[in-house]
Amino acid sequence: MFKLFEPNKIFKITSKAPKYVLFLFIVVLSVGLVEALVISPEDYKQSDAVRIMYVHVPAAWISLGIFSSITLLSICGFVFRNKNFFLISKSLAPSGFVFNIIALVTGSVWGKPTWGTWWAWDARITSMLILALFYAMYLIVWRIYDKEEKVYKISTFITILGIINVPIIKYSVDWWNTLHQPASINILSKSSIHSSMLYPLLIMTAAFALFSLLIFLMKYNTELIKIKNKGLDRL
């Protein structure tokens, strides 16, 4: 089983994948932008300001999804003593952090015309800011520590603490009286968002997911090259 994690075998696949992912990303993003900026209607209250949603919401979703994945991979890596899980986590983190910042910035831009302020210590905004701090701590740990075992332990501990914040972000609008509206999209029940806005939102989310995959592959391939240069046969 662990032969599958040999750098040479993995690199043969991941080195070819970015160009195909890039092509898909450009196609899906182009369709998404046309849907979001041209075809989708204005909001009857927010007017064209609602179009920020097509960047803000997917960025937040991707950020939360990546951190959840990092936590699961880190725990699996720690339990099964497999370095590749940590390598994947490390490679995923930069794009997750970038999308977290994008979500905060676009949320601030969206807040000015809708709430009348660039920033408010709203429960969801604050919890998203805390998530960005956990991302930053995770990335810093990989920078400052050289010993692998120490990095693995500390980074896993950070993700376990940080994952507690994910459900808080999700349910903050239900648990507290916040400026954010309740969730418009529900998997288990009928969504309140109209299909003319839902479809562009899902397409933009797919585009952002492809971009995350592209950044991950570039980072992951770089890490595999480093391993090959060290003369290691497997992770």
C-alpha positions in Angstrom: 0.0 0.0 0.0 2.7 2.5 1.0 4.4 2.0 -2.4 1.7 4.2 -3.8 3.2 7.1 -1.8 6.6 6.9 -3.5 7.5 10.4 -4.8 8.3 9.2 -8.3 4.9 7.5 -8.7 2.9 10.4 -7.3 4.8 13.0 -9.3 4.1 11.2 -12.6 0.4 11.9 -12.0 0.5 15.3 -10.2 3.0 16.9 -12.6 0.6 16.4 -15.5 -2.6 17.4 -13.7 -2.1 21.3 -13.4 -2.5 22.1 -17.1 -5.8 20.2 -17.2 -7.1 21.8 -14.0 -6.0 25.2 -15.3 -8.0 24.7 -18.5 -11.1 23.6 -16.5 -10.7 26.5 -14.1 -10.6 29.1 -17.0 -13.7 27.5 -18.6 -15.8 27.3 -15.4 -14.7 30.7 -14.2 -15.6 32.3 -17.5 -19.1 30.8 -17.3 -19.4 31.7 -13.7 -18.5 35.3 -14.2 -21.0 35.7 -17.1 -23.7 34.1 -14.9 -22.8 36.2 -11.9 -22.2 39.6 -13.5 -24.5 39.6 -16.5 -27.3 37.0 -16.3 -28.2 36.9 -12.6 -30.6 39.6 -11.5 -30.1 42.4 -9.1 -31.3 42.0 -5.5 -34.5 44.0 -4.8 -32.9 45.5 -1.7 -29.1 45.4 -2.3 -29.2 46.1 -6.0 -25.8 45.2 -7.7 -24.0 45.0 -4.4 -25.3 41.5 -4.0 -22.9 40.4 -6.8 -20.1 40.4 -4.2 -21.8 37.3 -2.9 -20.5 35.3 -5.9 -17.0 35.8 -4.6 -17.5 36.2 -0.8 -19.6 33.0 -0.2 -17.6 30.6 -2.3 -14.4 31.9 -0.8 -15.8 31.3 2.7 -17.0 27.8 1.8 -13.7 26.8 0.3 -11.8 28.1 3.3 -13.9 26.1 5.7 -13.7 23.0 3.6 -10.0 23.2 3.3 -9.5 23.7 7.0 -11.7 20.7 7.7 -9.7 18.6 5.3 -6.5 19.7 6.8 -7.7 18.7 10.3 -8.8 15.2 9.0 -5.6 14.6 7.1 -3.4 15.8 10.1 -5.2 13.4 12.5 -4.9 10.5 10.0 -1.2 11.3 9.5 -0.6 11.4 13.2 -2.6 8.1 13.8 -1.2 6.1 10.9 2.3 7.7 10.9 2.1 8.5 7.3 4.0 11.6 6.2 2.1 12.1 3.0 -1.0 13.1 4.9 0.9 15.9 6.5 2.4 16.9 3.1 -1.0 17.1 1.6 -2.2 19.2 4.5 0.8 21.5 4.2 0.1 22.0 0.5 -3.6 22.7 1.0 -3.1 25.3 3.7 -1.9 28.3 1.6 -4.9 28.4 -0.7 -7.3 27.9 2.3 -5.6 30.9 4.0 -5.9 33.0 0.9 -9.6 32.3 0.5 -10.1 33.0 4.2 -8.6 36.5 3.6 -10.7 37.0 0.4 -13.8 36.1 2.4 -12.9 38.7 5.1 -12.1 41.4 2.6 -15.1 40.9 0.3 -17.3 40.7 3.4 -16.0 44.0 4.5 -16.6 45.5 1.0 -20.1 44.0 1.0 -20.8 45.3 4.5 -20.3 49.0 3.6 -23.3 49.4 1.3 -25.5 46.9 3.2 -24.7 47.6 6.8 -23.2 51.0 6.5 -19.8 50.0 8.0 -16.6 48.3 6.8 -16.3 46.1 9.9 -18.4 45.0 12.9 -17.5 42.5 15.6 -20.3 40.3 14.4 -20.2 36.7 15.5 -19.6 35.3 12.1 -17.1 37.9 11.0 -15.2 37.5 14.3 -15.2 33.7 14.0 -13.9 33.9 10.4 -11.1 36.2 11.6 -10.2 33.6 14.3 -10.1 30.9 11.6 -7.6 33.1 9.7 -5.4 33.2 12.8 -5.5 29.4 13.1 -4.5 29.2 9.4 -1.6 31.7 10.1 -0.4 29.7 13.1 -0.5 26.5 11.1 1.6 28.0 8.3 4.0 29.6 10.8 4.6 26.3 12.5 5.8 24.7 9.3 8.2 27.7 8.8 9.8 27.9 12.2 10.3 24.2 13.2 12.8 21.9 11.5 12.1 18.7 13.3 9.4 16.8 11.6 7.9 15.1 14.6 7.6 18.4 16.4 5.9 20.0 13.4 3.5 17.1 13.1 2.4 17.3 16.7 2.0 21.1 16.9 0.3 21.5 13.6 -2.2 18.7 14.4 -2.9 20.3 17.8 -3.6 23.6 16.1 -6.0 22.0 13.6 -7.9 20.2 16.3 -8.3 23.4 18.2 -9.2 25.3 15.1 -11.8 22.8 13.9 -13.9 23.7 17.0 -14.4 27.1 15.4 -15.8 25.7 12.1 -19.3 24.8 13.5 -19.3 28.1 15.4 -18.9 29.9 12.0 -21.6 27.8 10.5 -24.2 28.1 13.3 -23.3 31.6 14.6 -26.2 33.2 12.7 -28.6 30.7 14.5 -27.0 30.9 18.0 -26.6 34.6 18.2 -28.3 37.8 17.0 -25.9 38.8 14.2 -25.8 41.2 11.3 -25.6 38.2 8.9 -28.9 36.8 7.7 -29.7 33.1 8.4 -28.4 30.5 5.9 -30.2 30.8 2.5 -28.9 27.4 1.3 -29.9 24.2 3.2 -28.9 20.7 2.1 -31.6 18.9 4.2 -34.4 21.4 3.5 -35.6 23.8 0.9 -33.3 26.7 0.1 -34.6 30.2 0.2 -32.3 31.5 -2.5 -33.7 31.7 -6.0 -32.3 29.4 -8.7 -31.2 32.4 -10.8 -28.7 33.3 -8.0 -28.1 29.7 -6.8 -26.7 28.4 -10.0 -24.1 31.2 -10.5 -23.1 30.8 -6.9 -22.5 27.0 -7.4 -20.6 27.6 -10.6 -18.3 30.2 -8.9 -17.8 27.7 -6.0 -16.7 25.1 -8.5 -14.3 27.6 -10.1 -12.8 28.5 -6.7 -12.5 24.8 -5.9 -10.6 24.2 -9.1 -8.3 27.1 -8.4 -7.6 25.7 -4.9 -6.8 22.3 -6.5 -4.4 24.1 -9.0 -2.6 25.9 -6.2 -2.5 22.7 -4.2 -0.9 20.7 -7.1 1.7 23.4 -7.6 2.6 23.4 -3.9 2.5 19.6 -3.6 4.7 19.1 -6.7 7.2 21.5 -5.2 7.3 19.5 -2.0 7.7 16.2 -3.9 10.6 17.7 -5.9 12.3 18.6 -2.6 11.9 15.0 -1.4 13.3 13.6 -4.7 16.3 16.0 -4.4 16.9 14.6 -0.9 17.3 11.2 -2.4 14.3 9.7 -0.6 12.4 6.8 -2.3 9.2 7.2 -0.3 7.4 9.5 2.1 
